[in-house]
Amino acid sequence: MKLGKYLILFLVLMALLIVFGNNGLIDNLVMKEKQNILKDANLQLVHENYRLKREIYLLKNDIRHIETVARNDLGMVMKGDIVYKHVDR
């Protein structure tokens, strides 16, 4: 009977170590969640890299894209364009 109590105590302690111990089931679940977060962040960076590579290609090779960027982002105008200014009073 005494051996049975020690065996049960040993099994309970081992179960606690497996679940809550260092590198146990809880740590494993936390690491899997972190891994999923990092995979999502990595995928976003892959998409951003693709977008930036496309932007670089267009800026090097497409004159219409360069003109669009110059007009929309930099506020530039071409010779002969009429510029209207709206003044609030």
N, CA, C and O of each residue as an XYZ file, in Angstrom:
356
protein
N       0.823     -1.196      0.000
C       0.000      0.000      0.000
C       0.860      1.249      0.000
O       0.541      2.234     -0.667
N       1.960      1.204      0.758
C       2.849      2.357      0.829
C       3.484      2.635     -0.539
O       3.662      3.794     -0.914
N       3.822      1.585     -1.278
C       4.421      1.729     -2.618
C       3.422      2.373     -3.576
O       3.818      3.165     -4.430
N       2.153      2.053     -3.453
C       1.111      2.619     -4.297
C       0.981      4.122     -4.094
O       0.791      4.853     -5.066
N       1.081      4.608     -2.844
C       1.001      6.041     -2.581
C       2.185      6.776     -3.195
O       2.032      7.854     -3.768
N       3.375      6.175     -3.067
C       4.566      6.796     -3.652
C       4.491      6.804     -5.173
O       4.916      7.760     -5.821
N       3.951      5.736     -5.729
C       3.804      5.658     -7.180
C       2.821      6.717     -7.680
O       3.081      7.371     -8.691
N       1.703      6.892     -6.989
C       0.728      7.909     -7.372
C       1.329      9.304     -7.220
O       1.154     10.152     -8.095
N       2.035      9.547     -6.119
C       2.690     10.834     -5.910
C       3.709     11.106     -7.015
O       3.790     12.218     -7.537
N       4.484     10.079     -7.363
C       5.482     10.213     -8.437
C       4.808     10.536     -9.766
O       5.276     11.404    -10.504
N       3.714      9.845    -10.077
C       3.015     10.087    -11.339
C       2.396     11.486    -11.389
O       2.391     12.129    -12.438
N       1.872     11.955    -10.246
C       1.317     13.306    -10.194
C       2.412     14.340    -10.407
O       2.224     15.298    -11.157
N       3.538     14.157     -9.761
C       4.654     15.087     -9.944
C       5.156     15.087    -11.387
O       5.449     16.141    -11.951
N       5.250     13.913    -11.969
C       5.698     13.831    -13.368
C       4.691     14.515    -14.302
O       5.077     15.200    -15.249
N       3.399     14.321    -14.025
C       2.369     14.972    -14.845
C       2.475     16.492    -14.727
O       2.355     17.206    -15.723
N       2.700     16.982    -13.509
C       2.863     18.425    -13.318
C       4.090     18.949    -14.060
O       4.043     20.019    -14.666
N       5.175     18.203    -14.013
C       6.382     18.621    -14.736
C       6.156     18.616    -16.243
O       6.621     19.510    -16.951
N       5.447     17.617    -16.725
C       5.191     17.538    -18.172
C       4.328     18.710    -18.624
O       4.566     19.282    -19.688
N       3.338     19.068    -17.830
C       2.422     20.137    -18.233
C       3.025     21.512    -17.975
O       3.025     22.364    -18.864
N       3.542     21.737    -16.758
C       3.956     23.076    -16.363
C       5.467     23.280    -16.329
O       5.921     24.407    -16.132
N       6.241     22.250    -16.510
C       7.691     22.359    -16.393
C       8.318     23.103    -17.554
O       7.650     23.474    -18.520
N       9.615     23.310    -17.434
C      10.371     23.965    -18.496
C      10.278     23.113    -19.759
O      10.534     21.910    -19.715
N       9.915     23.729    -20.883
C       9.697     23.045    -22.155
C       8.547     22.051    -22.070
O       8.552     21.036    -22.766
N       7.572     22.331    -21.230
C       6.408     21.465    -21.086
C       5.337     21.809    -22.101
O       5.579     22.539    -23.062
N       4.152     21.274    -21.874
C       3.052     21.487    -22.812
C       2.634     22.948    -22.901
O       2.318     23.438    -23.986
N       2.629     23.640    -21.784
C       2.250     25.062    -21.785
C       3.253     25.873    -22.618
O       2.866     26.695    -23.450
N       4.546     25.626    -22.379
C       5.577     26.328    -23.164
C       5.455     26.002    -24.643
O       5.670     26.863    -25.496
N       5.111     24.760    -24.942
C       4.953     24.341    -26.326
C       3.811     25.106    -26.992
O       3.951     25.553    -28.131
N       2.700     25.258    -26.304
C       1.576     26.014    -26.866
C       1.931     27.481    -27.069
O       1.558     28.076    -28.080
N       2.643     28.065    -26.121
C       3.060     29.470    -26.237
C       3.996     29.635    -27.432
O       3.865     30.592    -28.194
N       4.924     28.724    -27.597
C       5.873     28.803    -28.718
C       5.174     28.630    -30.059
O       5.541     29.286    -31.034
N       4.168     27.754    -30.125
C       3.429     27.589    -31.381
C       2.671     28.864    -31.735
O       2.597     29.236    -32.906
N       2.107     29.536    -30.727
C       1.409     30.799    -30.975
C       2.386     31.871    -31.468
O       2.080     32.617    -32.398
N       3.557     31.942    -30.840
C       4.574     32.899    -31.296
C       5.025     32.578    -32.715
O       5.254     33.482    -33.518
N       5.151     31.296    -33.021
C       5.559     30.885    -34.361
C       4.516     31.323    -35.390
O       4.872     31.798    -36.469
N       3.238     31.167    -35.065
C       2.187     31.598    -35.991
C       2.218     33.106    -36.208
O       2.023     33.580    -37.328
N       2.461     33.855    -35.145
C       2.554     35.314    -35.264
C       3.730     35.695    -36.155
O       3.609     36.578    -37.003
N       4.865     35.031    -35.963
C       6.049     35.331    -36.772
C       5.842     34.926    -38.233
O       6.325     35.609    -39.137
N       5.135     33.834    -38.470
C       4.845     33.437    -39.854
C       3.982     34.483    -40.547
O       4.216     34.817    -41.708
N       2.977     35.003    -39.827
C       2.125     36.048    -40.407
C       2.932     37.313    -40.700
O       2.765     37.928    -41.753
N       3.804     37.698    -39.771
C       4.641     38.883    -39.986
C       5.576     38.667    -41.168
O       5.804     39.580    -41.962
N       6.109     37.473    -41.282
C       7.008     37.146    -42.393
C       6.260     37.226    -43.725
O       6.796     37.741    -44.707
N       5.043     36.727    -43.761
C       4.252     36.780    -44.988
C       3.964     38.232    -45.378
O       4.014     38.576    -46.559
N       3.666     39.074    -44.405
C       3.446     40.495    -44.689
C       4.708     41.139    -45.255
O       4.633     41.964    -46.166
N       5.867     40.761    -44.715
C       7.121     41.317    -45.225
C       7.410     40.830    -46.644
O       7.952     41.579    -47.456
N       7.056     39.596    -46.944
C       7.235     39.080    -48.304
C       6.386     39.887    -49.283
O       6.852     40.250    -50.363
N       5.145     40.166    -48.903
C       4.270     40.967    -49.770
C       4.799     42.395    -49.918
O       4.772     42.964    -51.009
N       5.273     42.960    -48.826
C       5.833     44.319    -48.885
C       7.074     44.353    -49.779
O       7.246     45.289    -50.560
N       7.938     43.340    -49.672
C       9.124     43.267    -50.534
C       8.726     43.177    -52.001
O       9.331     43.829    -52.853
N       7.711     42.371    -52.298
C       7.255     42.254    -53.681
C       6.750     43.610    -54.185
O       7.067     44.023    -55.300
N       5.955     44.301    -53.346
C       5.427     45.605    -53.743
C       6.555     46.605    -53.984
O       6.512     47.369    -54.948
N       7.564     46.601    -53.110
C       8.676     47.534    -53.270
C       9.526     47.198    -54.499
O       9.995     48.105    -55.187
N       9.729     45.913    -54.781
C      10.480     45.534    -55.984
C       9.740     45.975    -57.245
O      10.354     46.432    -58.209
N       8.416     45.832    -57.225
C       7.619     46.278    -58.372
C       7.710     47.794    -58.524
O       7.829     48.307    -59.636
N       7.654     48.501    -57.404
C       7.766     49.964    -57.445
C       9.131     50.385    -58.001
O       9.209     51.305    -58.814
N      10.190     49.725    -57.573
C      11.534     50.032    -58.074
C      11.611     49.789    -59.572
O      12.152     50.609    -60.315
N      11.063     48.648    -60.017
C      11.082     48.335    -61.438
C      10.349     49.408    -62.238
O      10.839     49.868    -63.269
N       9.161     49.805    -61.750
C       8.396     50.823    -62.471
C       9.114     52.163    -62.485
O       9.086     52.864    -63.496
N       9.758     52.532    -61.379
C      10.470     53.813    -61.346
C      11.693     53.803    -62.260
O      12.099     54.853    -62.758
N      12.274     52.648    -62.482
C      13.432     52.566    -63.374
C      13.026     52.482    -64.840
O      13.768     52.944    -65.706
N      11.863     51.904    -65.137
C      11.556     51.545    -66.523
C      10.295     52.167    -67.117
O      10.127     52.125    -68.335
N       9.410     52.737    -66.318
C       8.129     53.209    -66.847
C       8.025     54.721    -66.666
O       7.856     55.206    -65.547
N       8.126     55.454    -67.754
C       8.118     56.911    -67.703
C       6.763     57.446    -67.245
O       6.696     58.473    -66.569
N       5.675     56.750    -67.613
C       4.348     57.201    -67.154
C       4.203     57.057    -65.646
O       3.583     57.897    -64.995
N       4.767     56.008    -65.099
C       4.718     55.832    -63.642
C       5.532     56.921    -62.944
O       5.112     57.457    -61.918
N       6.685     57.240    -63.500
C       7.513     58.311    -62.927
C       6.738     59.630    -62.944
O       6.760     60.382    -61.970
N       6.059     59.900    -64.048
C       5.278     61.130    -64.147
C       4.135     61.133    -63.126
O       3.863     62.154    -62.495
N       3.479     60.003    -62.970
C       2.389     59.907    -61.993
C       2.890     60.159    -60.582
O       2.258     60.886    -59.815
N       4.022     59.563    -60.236
C       4.594     59.765    -58.902
C       4.988     61.221    -58.716
O       4.742     61.805    -57.661
N       5.597     61.806    -59.733
C       6.022     63.203    -59.629
C       4.821     64.128    -59.450
O       4.889     65.082    -58.676
N       3.738     63.860    -60.146
C       2.558     64.712    -60.037
C       1.817     64.496    -58.707
O       1.497     65.460    -58.012
N       1.550     63.248    -58.362
C       0.707     62.959    -57.201
C       1.459     63.080    -55.874
O       0.945     63.664    -54.921
N       2.658     62.538    -55.812
C       3.382     62.499    -54.538
C       4.223     63.744    -54.305
O       4.356     64.201    -53.170
N       4.789     64.293    -55.369
C       5.699     65.420    -55.214
C       5.065     66.757    -55.584
O       5.664     67.807    -55.350
N       3.871     66.736    -56.153
C       3.173     67.980    -56.483
C       3.776     68.721    -57.653
O       3.595     69.934    -57.759
N       4.473     68.056    -58.520
C       5.101     68.711    -59.662
C       4.083     68.892    -60.791
O       3.102     68.154    -60.885
N       4.335     69.880    -61.638
C       3.500     70.136    -62.800
C       4.387     70.216    -64.030
O       5.579     70.514    -63.944
N       3.778     69.943    -65.174
C       4.533     70.026    -66.429
C       4.367     71.409    -67.023
O       3.431     72.138    -66.695
N       5.268     71.748    -67.882
C       5.196     73.021    -68.586
C       3.901     73.044    -69.392
O       3.586     72.105    -70.122
N       3.165     74.133    -69.243
C       1.912     74.273    -69.955
C       0.696     73.877    -69.126
O      -0.432     74.147    -69.540
N       0.886     73.249    -67.975
C      -0.245     72.907    -67.108
C      -0.782     74.155    -66.444
O      -0.031     75.082    -66.141
N      -2.066     74.177    -66.222
C      -2.700     75.284    -65.512
C      -2.911     74.839    -64.071
O      -3.491     73.786    -63.805
N      -2.427     75.663    -63.150
C      -2.514     75.333    -61.732
C      -3.536     76.254    -61.085
O      -3.460     77.475    -61.220
N      -4.478     75.666    -60.391
C      -5.494     76.423    -59.656
C      -5.193     76.332    -58.178
O      -4.895     75.254    -57.662
N      -5.272     77.475    -57.487
C      -5.076     77.485    -56.030
C      -6.383     77.906    -55.398
O      -7.009     78.878    -55.820
N      -6.784     77.178    -54.397
C      -7.995     77.496    -53.660
C      -7.579     78.221    -52.376
O      -6.862     77.668    -51.542
N      -8.042     79.471    -52.234
C      -7.672     80.291    -51.079
C      -8.887     80.433    -50.187
O      -9.933     80.899    -50.640
N      -8.769     80.043    -48.934
C      -9.843     80.229    -47.957
C      -9.758     81.626    -47.372
O      -8.661     82.125    -47.123
N     -10.889     82.260    -47.151
C     -10.887     83.614    -46.574
C     -11.486     83.584    -45.201
O     -11.578     84.621    -44.544
